[in-house]
Amino acid sequence: MIDIDTKEVWFVTGSQHLYGPETLEQVAKNSKEIVAGLDNSSEIPVKLIYKDTVKTEEEVASVMREANNSTKCIGIVAWMHTFSPAKMWIRGLSILSKPICHLHTQFNAEIPWSEIDMDFMNLNQSAHGDREFGFMMSRMRKKRKVIVGHWKSDRVQKKLGIWSRVALGWDELQNLKVARIGDNMRQVAVTEGDKVEAQIKFGVSVNGYDSSDVTAKIDEVTDEEVAELLGTYEKDYALTDSLKEGGEKRQSLIDAAKIELGLRKFLDEGGFKAFTDTFENLGELKQLPGIAVQRLMADGYGFGAEGDWKTAALTRAMKVMAYGLEGGTSFMEDYTYHFKPEKSYVMGSHMLEICPSIAAAKPSCEVHPLGIGGKEDPIRLVFNSPEGAALNASLVDMGNRFRLIVNEVEAVAPEQELPHLPVARVIWDCKPDLEVAVTAWILAGGAHHTVYTQALTTEYLEDFADIAGIELLVIDEDTKIRSFKDTINSNEAYYHMFQHKM
């Protein structure tokens, strides 16, 4: 469901003919050694590919055109080993459509005090060669990641790994198809948005489908497929007695299995890797998909409830970014508060659809009335989530631009058992505290739906916003409401002036 084996990041070294063939041979040799070293790093999830040193305007433009046309290349890492006059980069940077990371490093870590001479100085000019290159990207208003430090250091490799993962998420969005099964929840504002602008900005395609498109696939499901999936349910989850074979609600589990199998067929045959549904447009579906959505998310699909296609797309992108990392990622909703004088918390949950990738233990498979939608009681996985650092991210359409809002949080254990709450849930402590965080979130227009993750940090979302060219507002330990308001007001002016260039 998430395949990154064919993806590549290209390493491009800049120089010029001024220094002669001997120096250029050494530049190439050093660059190859850096690429080999970085490619062996466990922090970087994709293949790093060495590209020949670029020394002229045409060579720069050529490698950028090649990168644009490659389905394998997800981004460029650029480094100036020597001085590389930046005017020769203008044409190439102008046409580059892939993300770019500026790695400000040098081949050697330390100055060879007793041996350094002018030959060494002419070869190792990153300290000012990269500043020339940096000026040009700033002059061209080119969004990029800048990483400073020696290429062998764990810190540099980790930052390069983060950027590479974000480039994977961005690459995923370029061809992502989101199926909006049913429409938006009626009269709801924040889950709406400009789907045309989203496709222009992010590449993601969002189109509507009827529940009958899914039920048609449910009709194709075989008894053998259902029996196999029921066996998976029984093995992976703790079924309540009523759902076990012979139990009074066993048919509900069978119906849920058919919904999952039919929904998978619909998504797979249509090439959809993200989807939405809504309880107001269920048609002939016997129950609102619960366990089906949860298991699809666990496999890597993006999801948004009530027609929320922006959150569905963001969930998919963040799951791709987080592939192979510890910690889960899920569709989420701020559901209710726990106000106490000494400390206040948020309970995050939803009617059914929380991804079991954030489960602290083996989920319980249960059936309960839903109370809305007018359908049969749906099956869902119920669990608590682990403690630890996390964040919530919300992508909203502000009319003239997209805004990404991030709140750093700390998941905590429930103070007591929750024996009567029939949904998955997580309790978190907002940074800097609930009052400031929620005030800032509301001022920013943050949605009630989010993507919750314990796998990614704010740095991933910052890199994503830079690549996408969208606004980012972060609510963290340092947030003050007065300055947060000033940032919002400043951003209004900035994006009004520059949105045609973003």
Residue pairs with C-beta under 8 A, 6 or more apart in sequence:
1 273
1 299
1 300
1 301
2 300
2 319
2 320
2 323
4 45
4 46
4 168
4 320
4 323
6 72
7 46
7 47
7 72
7 74
7 168
7 171
8 46
8 47
8 48
8 49
8 70
8 72
8 73
8 74
9 44
9 46
9 47
9 48
9 49
9 73
9 74
9 75
9 76
9 77
9 101
9 164
9 167
10 49
10 51
10 63
10 67
10 73
10 75
10 76
10 77
11 31
11 34
11 35
11 38
11 48
11 49
11 50
11 51
11 77
11 79
12 51
12 54
12 63
12 76
12 77
12 78
12 79
13 27
13 28
13 31
13 51
13 53
13 54
13 78
13 79
13 80
13 81
14 53
14 54
14 55
14 60
14 78
14 79
14 80
14 81
14 82
14 84
14 89
14 129
14 133
15 23
15 24
15 27
15 53
15 54
15 55
15 80
15 81
15 82
15 83
15 84
16 55
16 56
16 82
16 83
16 84
16 85
16 88
17 24
17 55
17 56
18 83
19 82
19 122
19 123
23 82
23 122
23 123
24 53
24 55
26 123
27 53
27 81
27 82
27 123
28 52
28 53
30 81
30 107
31 50
31 53
31 79
31 81
32 50
33 107
34 79
34 105
34 107
34 151
35 48
35 49
35 50
37 151
37 152
38 44
38 48
38 151
38 157
38 160
39 47
39 48
41 157
41 160
41 161
43 154
43 157
43 158
43 160
43 161
44 157
44 160
44 161
44 164
45 161
45 164
45 165
45 168
45 323
45 324
46 74
46 164
46 168
48 77
49 73
51 63
52 59
52 63
53 81
54 60
54 63
54 84
54 92
55 84
56 88
57 87
57 88
57 89
57 90
57 91
57 92
60 88
60 89
60 91
60 92
60 93
61 91
61 92
61 95
62 92
63 92
64 76
64 92
64 93
64 95
64 96
65 95
66 73
67 73
67 76
67 96
67 98
68 95
68 96
68 97
68 98
73 98
74 98
74 99
74 164
74 167
74 168
74 170
74 171
75 98
75 99
75 100
75 101
75 163
75 164
75 167
75 170
75 171
76 96
76 98
76 99
76 100
76 101
77 100
77 101
77 103
77 160
78 100
78 101
78 102
78 103
78 133
79 102
79 103
79 104
79 105
79 126
79 130
80 125
80 126
80 129
80 130
80 132
80 133
81 106
81 107
81 123
81 124
81 125
81 126
81 129
82 122
82 123
82 124
82 125
82 126
82 129
83 125
83 128
83 129
83 132
84 129
84 132
84 133
85 132
86 132
86 133
86 135
86 136
87 136
89 133
89 136
90 136
90 140
93 100
93 136
93 137
93 140
93 142
94 140
98 167
99 144
99 145
99 163
99 166
99 167
99 170
99 467
100 137
100 142
100 144
100 145
101 144
101 145
101 146
101 147
101 160
101 163
101 167
102 130
102 133
102 134
102 137
102 144
102 145
102 146
102 147
103 147
103 151
103 156
103 160
104 126
104 130
104 134
104 146
104 147
104 148
104 149
105 126
105 147
105 148
105 149
105 150
105 151
105 156
106 124
106 126
106 127
106 150
107 124
107 151
108 124
109 150
109 152
112 120
134 146
136 142
137 144
141 498
141 501
143 466
143 467
143 469
144 466
145 159
145 163
145 463
145 466
147 156
147 159
147 160
147 163
148 156
149 155
149 156
150 156
151 157
159 459
162 457
162 459
162 460
162 463
163 463
165 320
165 321
165 322
165 323
165 325
165 460
166 321
166 460
166 463
166 464
166 467
167 467
168 320
168 321
168 323
169 317
169 318
169 320
169 321
169 464
170 317
170 464
170 467
170 468
172 273
172 316
172 317
172 320
173 202
173 203
173 204
173 313
173 316
173 317
174 202
174 203
175 203
176 202
176 203
176 204
176 205
176 273
176 274
176 302
176 313
176 316
176 317
177 204
177 205
177 207
177 270
177 271
177 272
177 273
177 274
178 204
178 205
178 206
178 207
178 272
178 274
178 275
178 276
178 302
178 309
178 312
178 313
179 207
179 209
179 266
179 267
179 270
179 272
179 274
179 275
179 276
180 206
180 207
180 208
180 209
180 275
180 276
180 307
180 309
181 208
181 209
181 210
181 211
181 213
181 214
181 275
181 276
181 277
181 278
181 281
182 208
182 210
182 211
182 276
182 277
182 278
182 280
182 281
182 282
182 307
183 208
183 278
183 280
183 281
183 307
184 191
184 192
184 278
184 306
184 307
184 308
185 191
185 278
185 279
185 280
185 306
185 307
186 280
188 306
188 307
190 308
190 396
190 445
190 447
190 448
190 449
191 304
191 306
191 307
191 308
191 309
191 310
191 311
191 447
191 449
192 307
192 397
193 309
193 310
193 396
193 397
194 397
195 206
195 309
197 397
197 402
198 204
198 206
198 309
198 310
198 313
198 397
198 402
199 205
199 206
201 402
201 468
201 469
201 470
202 313
202 468
204 274
204 313
206 309
206 313
209 266
210 281
210 283
211 277
211 281
211 282
211 283
211 284
211 285
212 283
212 284
213 266
214 259
214 262
214 263
214 266
214 285
215 262
215 283
215 284
215 285
216 262
217 261
217 262
217 263
217 265
217 266
217 269
218 258
218 259
218 261
218 262
218 263
219 262
220 262
220 265
221 258
221 261
221 262
221 265
225 261
226 254
226 257
226 258
226 261
229 257
229 260
229 261
230 253
230 254
230 257
233 239
233 253
233 257
233 291
233 365
234 244
236 362
237 362
237 363
237 364
237 365
237 381
238 362
238 363
238 364
238 365
239 253
239 364
239 365
240 247
240 249
240 364
240 365
240 366
240 367
241 247
242 248
242 249
242 250
242 367
243 249
243 250
243 252
243 253
243 365
243 366
243 367
243 379
244 250
249 367
249 377
252 287
252 367
252 376
252 377
252 378
252 379
253 365
253 367
253 379
255 286
255 287
255 376
256 287
256 289
256 290
256 291
256 292
256 378
256 379
259 285
259 286
259 287
259 289
259 292
260 289
260 291
260 292
260 295
260 296
263 275
263 289
263 292
263 296
264 292
264 296
266 272
267 273
267 275
267 296
267 301
273 300
273 301
273 302
273 316
274 301
274 302
274 303
274 304
274 309
274 312
274 313
274 315
274 316
275 296
275 301
275 302
275 303
275 312
276 303
276 304
276 305
276 306
276 307
276 308
276 309
276 312
277 288
277 289
277 293
277 305
277 307
278 305
278 306
278 307
279 288
279 306
279 351
279 370
279 372
279 373
279 375
280 306
280 373
282 288
282 373
282 375
285 375
286 375
286 376
287 370
287 375
287 376
287 377
287 378
287 379
288 351
288 352
288 370
288 373
288 375
288 378
289 352
289 353
289 378
290 351
290 352
290 353
290 378
290 379
290 380
290 381
291 352
291 365
291 379
291 380
291 381
293 303
293 352
293 353
294 352
294 353
294 354
294 355
294 356
294 380
294 381
294 424
295 356
296 303
297 303
297 315
297 319
297 330
297 331
297 353
297 355
297 356
297 357
298 355
298 356
298 357
300 316
300 319
300 320
300 323
301 316
301 319
302 311
302 312
302 313
302 314
302 315
302 316
302 317
302 319
303 311
303 312
303 315
303 331
303 353
303 355
304 310
304 311
304 312
304 313
304 315
304 331
304 449
305 331
305 333
305 350
305 351
305 353
305 449
306 449
308 447
308 449
310 395
310 396
310 397
310 447
311 331
311 394
311 395
311 447
311 449
311 450
311 451
312 331
313 395
314 393
314 395
314 451
315 329
315 330
315 331
315 451
317 464
318 329
318 393
318 451
318 453
318 456
318 460
319 329
321 456
321 460
321 464
322 329
322 453
322 455
322 456
325 455
325 456
326 454
326 455
327 358
327 388
327 390
327 453
327 454
327 455
327 456
328 355
328 356
328 357
328 358
328 359
328 385
328 453
328 454
328 455
329 355
329 357
329 358
329 451
329 452
329 453
329 454
329 455
329 456
330 354
330 355
330 357
330 358
330 451
330 452
330 453
331 350
331 353
331 354
331 355
331 449
331 450
331 451
331 452
332 348
332 349
332 350
332 354
332 392
332 426
332 449
332 450
332 451
332 452
333 348
333 349
333 350
333 448
333 449
333 450
334 346
334 348
334 392
334 448
334 450
335 346
335 347
335 348
335 349
335 350
335 425
336 346
336 347
336 349
337 344
337 345
337 346
337 347
337 434
338 344
338 345
338 346
338 347
338 415
338 427
339 434
343 429
343 433
344 433
344 434
344 435
345 412
345 427
345 428
345 429
345 434
346 409
346 427
346 428
346 430
346 434
347 425
347 426
347 427
348 392
348 425
348 426
348 427
348 428
348 450
348 452
349 421
349 423
349 424
349 425
349 426
350 423
350 424
351 370
351 372
351 423
352 370
352 378
352 380
352 423
354 381
354 423
354 424
354 425
354 426
356 363
356 381
356 383
356 424
358 385
358 386
358 424
358 426
358 452
358 454
359 381
359 383
359 384
359 385
359 424
360 383
360 384
360 385
360 386
361 383
361 384
362 383
363 381
363 382
363 383
363 424
364 381
364 382
364 383
365 379
365 380
365 381
365 382
366 379
366 380
366 381
366 382
366 422
367 377
367 378
367 379
367 380
368 377
368 378
368 380
368 422
369 377
370 377
370 378
380 422
380 423
380 424
381 424
382 421
382 422
382 423
382 424
383 424
384 413
384 414
384 418
384 424
384 425
384 426
385 411
385 424
385 425
385 426
386 411
386 454
387 410
387 411
387 412
387 413
388 410
388 411
388 454
389 408
389 409
389 410
389 411
389 454
389 457
390 408
390 409
390 410
390 411
390 426
390 428
390 452
390 453
390 454
391 406
391 407
391 408
391 409
391 452
391 453
391 456
391 457
391 458
391 461
392 406
392 407
392 409
392 428
392 450
392 451
392 452
393 404
393 405
393 406
393 450
393 451
393 453
393 461
394 404
394 405
394 406
394 441
394 446
394 447
394 449
394 450
394 451
395 402
395 403
395 404
395 447
396 402
396 403
396 405
396 445
396 446
396 447
397 403
398 445
398 471
400 495
400 496
400 499
401 470
401 471
401 495
401 499
401 502
402 468
402 470
402 471
403 444
403 445
403 470
403 471
403 472
403 473
404 461
404 464
404 465
404 468
404 470
404 471
404 472
404 473
405 441
405 444
405 445
405 446
405 472
405 473
405 475
406 458
406 461
406 472
406 473
406 474
406 475
407 430
407 431
407 437
407 440
407 441
407 446
407 474
407 475
407 476
408 431
408 458
408 474
408 475
408 476
408 477
409 428
409 429
409 430
409 431
409 437
410 428
410 429
410 431
411 426
411 427
411 428
411 429
411 454
412 427
412 428
412 429
413 427
414 425
414 427
418 425
426 452
430 436
430 437
430 438
430 475
431 437
431 475
431 476
431 477
431 479
432 476
432 477
432 478
432 479
436 475
436 479
436 480
436 481
437 475
437 479
439 481
440 473
440 475
440 479
440 481
440 484
441 475
443 481
443 484
443 485
443 488
444 473
444 475
444 484
444 488
458 474
458 476
461 472
461 474
462 472
462 474
465 471
465 472
469 502
470 502
471 491
471 495
473 484
473 487
473 488
473 491
475 484
495 502
